[in-house]
Amino acid sequence: MAKQGHVMESEGQPDAAVRLDALTHAARAATPAGLPPVHLWNPPFCGDLDIRIASNGTWHYLGTPIGRPALVRLFSTILKREADRYFLVTPVEKVGIGVDDAPFLAVAMKMEGTGAARTLSFRTNVDDWVRCDADRPLRFDLAADGGLMPYLHVRADLWAKVTRALYYDLVELGEEHIVDGRAMFGIWSGGAFFAMTDAAQIHE
């Protein structure tokens, strides 16, 4: 039985455990400090590994949550998206993983300034701080229930889903602004305006 808080080899999965261990060592060797240049790496595809990032940001291995934040953080630095698929990439191999929604979760926010001079920064669930601006925008997708789901661009083609609590904070900070001749309701950050919805819908 796997001990809570550790990635363990499950019965009948020795090859997967060996692959995970090899990937961990390769990732550590490739990321001595900071974020590695995964966009420059194009190693051969070595198949899929049973790793899944759930919609709440939890990483799972063989169906069990990975309880080691340092390991999750390590893997997050070698995460790469190509089209609609996600991979963990080192200079020598590329393995596919599953992502239920977005690979990151924005869990905290800090603010400097007000109105059009405001700058928002978000902390992800792997302890990256991301400054929201034109290069790292917010987007608001329509949810199945008719509401909005906010996402923050983290890097490359990787996004963080903004928690519901932070979404309510964004709504509180929202204001109207004319975009292409239309009154839109949205949020300013880093000199850019990110529209949530048509302003008329706020007054209905």
Secondary structure by P-SEA (a helix, b strand, c coil): cccccccccccccaaaaaaaaaaaaaaaaaccccccccccccccccccccccccccccccccccccccaaaaaaaaaaccccccccccccccbbbbbbbccccccccbbbbccccccbbbbbbcccbbbbbbcccbbbbbbbccccbbbbbbbccccbbbbbcaaaaaaaaaabbbbbcccccccccccccbbbbccccccccc
